[in-house]
């Protein structure tokens, strides 16, 4: 049986993996999402 990792290191490793995935997602999709949000804000303001 494999030795279990300690609890804090498990949380840190999951957090780091989630941060890397979020960074990759934001590099690809953030510009399009920001344009969509900006257009929605202008539409809600009535311009």
Z-matrix of the N, CA and C atoms (Angstrom, degrees):
N
C 1 1.463
C 2 1.529 1 109.19
N 3 1.308 2 115.49 1 137.35
C 4 1.468 3 119.39 2 -179.36
C 5 1.521 4 110.79 3 -72.79
N 6 1.319 5 114.52 4 146.69
C 7 1.467 6 119.45 5 178.77
C 8 1.526 7 109.59 6 -71.66
N 9 1.320 8 115.73 7 133.25
C 10 1.466 9 120.72 8 -179.12
C 11 1.520 10 110.62 9 -75.12
N 12 1.330 11 115.54 10 137.36
C 13 1.461 12 118.79 11 175.80
C 14 1.515 13 110.36 12 -75.86
N 15 1.317 14 115.00 13 154.24
C 16 1.457 15 118.55 14 -179.60
C 17 1.523 16 110.46 15 -69.48
N 18 1.304 17 115.49 16 157.91
C 19 1.467 18 121.83 17 -171.93
C 20 1.525 19 113.57 18 -64.71
N 21 1.337 20 120.86 19 -45.45
C 22 1.479 21 118.55 20 -179.40
C 23 1.520 22 113.07 21 -64.40
N 24 1.339 23 118.00 22 -38.20
C 25 1.470 24 119.11 23 179.71
C 26 1.514 25 111.17 24 -67.43
N 27 1.316 26 117.18 25 -30.56
C 28 1.456 27 121.02 26 176.55
C 29 1.527 28 110.24 27 -64.46
N 30 1.317 29 117.44 28 -44.70
C 31 1.465 30 121.28 29 179.27
C 32 1.535 31 110.37 30 -65.34
N 33 1.330 32 116.75 31 -41.34
C 34 1.466 33 120.27 32 -179.28
C 35 1.523 34 110.49 33 -64.34
N 36 1.330 35 117.33 34 -41.81
C 37 1.465 36 119.63 35 -178.93
C 38 1.532 37 110.93 36 -67.58
N 39 1.332 38 117.76 37 -40.78
C 40 1.462 39 119.80 38 176.90
C 41 1.531 40 111.02 39 -64.99
N 42 1.322 41 117.27 40 -39.63
C 43 1.457 42 120.36 41 178.30
C 44 1.510 43 112.29 42 -64.30
N 45 1.343 44 116.63 43 -40.01
C 46 1.461 45 120.03 44 179.20
C 47 1.526 46 111.07 45 -66.13
N 48 1.344 47 116.89 46 -42.06
C 49 1.465 48 120.28 47 178.52
C 50 1.525 49 110.65 48 -64.06
N 51 1.326 50 117.12 49 -40.57
C 52 1.462 51 120.68 50 178.43
C 53 1.519 52 111.02 51 -65.35
N 54 1.356 53 116.98 52 -38.10
C 55 1.459 54 120.93 53 178.19
C 56 1.526 55 111.15 54 -64.25
N 57 1.338 56 117.63 55 -41.30
C 58 1.462 57 121.06 56 179.27
C 59 1.526 58 110.14 57 -64.75
N 60 1.326 59 117.05 58 -43.61
C 61 1.466 60 119.65 59 178.88
C 62 1.524 61 111.49 60 -64.40
N 63 1.326 62 117.47 61 -38.89
C 64 1.459 63 121.06 62 178.01
C 65 1.522 64 111.12 63 -66.04
N 66 1.333 65 117.27 64 -37.84
C 67 1.461 66 121.09 65 178.01
C 68 1.530 67 110.86 66 -64.29
N 69 1.332 68 117.06 67 -44.37
C 70 1.466 69 120.69 68 178.58
C 71 1.524 70 110.39 69 -64.22
N 72 1.337 71 117.14 70 -43.99
C 73 1.464 72 121.14 71 178.93
C 74 1.519 73 111.17 72 -60.81
N 75 1.344 74 116.99 73 -42.37
C 76 1.462 75 119.60 74 -177.19
C 77 1.522 76 111.20 75 -70.36
N 78 1.328 77 118.47 76 -32.60
C 79 1.468 78 119.95 77 178.27
C 80 1.524 79 111.22 78 -65.04
N 81 1.342 80 116.84 79 -35.87
C 82 1.460 81 119.56 80 -177.88
C 83 1.523 82 112.94 81 -85.25
N 84 1.327 83 117.56 82 -41.01
C 85 1.456 84 120.50 83 -167.47
C 86 1.522 85 114.73 84 -109.36
N 87 1.322 86 119.58 85 -12.57
C 88 1.460 87 120.19 86 -175.27
C 89 1.532 88 113.08 87 -63.86
N 90 1.358 89 121.28 88 -42.94
C 91 1.481 90 118.17 89 -179.77
C 92 1.524 91 113.08 90 -59.07
N 93 1.335 92 117.68 91 -45.60
C 94 1.469 93 120.25 92 179.19
C 95 1.522 94 111.07 93 -63.70
N 96 1.312 95 116.76 94 -40.39
C 97 1.461 96 119.38 95 179.78
C 98 1.526 97 111.13 96 -67.12
N 99 1.325 98 117.47 97 -38.02
C 100 1.458 99 119.35 98 179.36
C 101 1.524 100 111.05 99 -66.95
N 102 1.335 101 117.74 100 -38.55
C 103 1.465 102 120.57 101 176.68
C 104 1.529 103 110.12 102 -63.38
N 105 1.328 104 116.80 103 -42.59
C 106 1.467 105 120.10 104 179.90
C 107 1.524 106 110.86 105 -64.97
N 108 1.324 107 117.47 106 -42.37
C 109 1.466 108 120.50 107 179.62
C 110 1.521 109 110.40 108 -65.43
N 111 1.343 110 116.98 109 -41.86
C 112 1.457 111 120.12 110 179.13
C 113 1.524 112 111.27 111 -62.87
N 114 1.340 113 117.06 112 -43.13
C 115 1.460 114 120.04 113 177.91
C 116 1.525 115 111.40 114 -63.54
N 117 1.327 116 116.51 115 -37.11
C 118 1.467 117 119.84 116 178.83
C 119 1.533 118 110.33 117 -67.45
N 120 1.327 119 117.48 118 -39.01
C 121 1.463 120 120.59 119 179.17
C 122 1.519 121 110.34 120 -65.24
N 123 1.339 122 117.34 121 -43.55
C 124 1.469 123 119.72 122 177.55
C 125 1.519 124 110.65 123 -62.76
N 126 1.341 125 117.59 124 -38.71
C 127 1.465 126 120.30 125 179.42
C 128 1.525 127 110.79 126 -66.31
N 129 1.323 128 117.88 127 -39.06
C 130 1.455 129 120.46 128 -179.94
C 131 1.527 130 111.56 129 -70.63
N 132 1.332 131 116.51 130 -28.27
C 133 1.472 132 119.30 131 179.01
C 134 1.518 133 111.76 132 -80.49
N 135 1.338 134 117.90 133 -9.59
C 136 1.456 135 120.84 134 175.84
C 137 1.501 136 115.09 135 89.96
N 138 1.317 137 118.12 136 15.99
C 139 1.476 138 119.84 137 179.68
C 140 1.504 139 110.40 138 -86.01
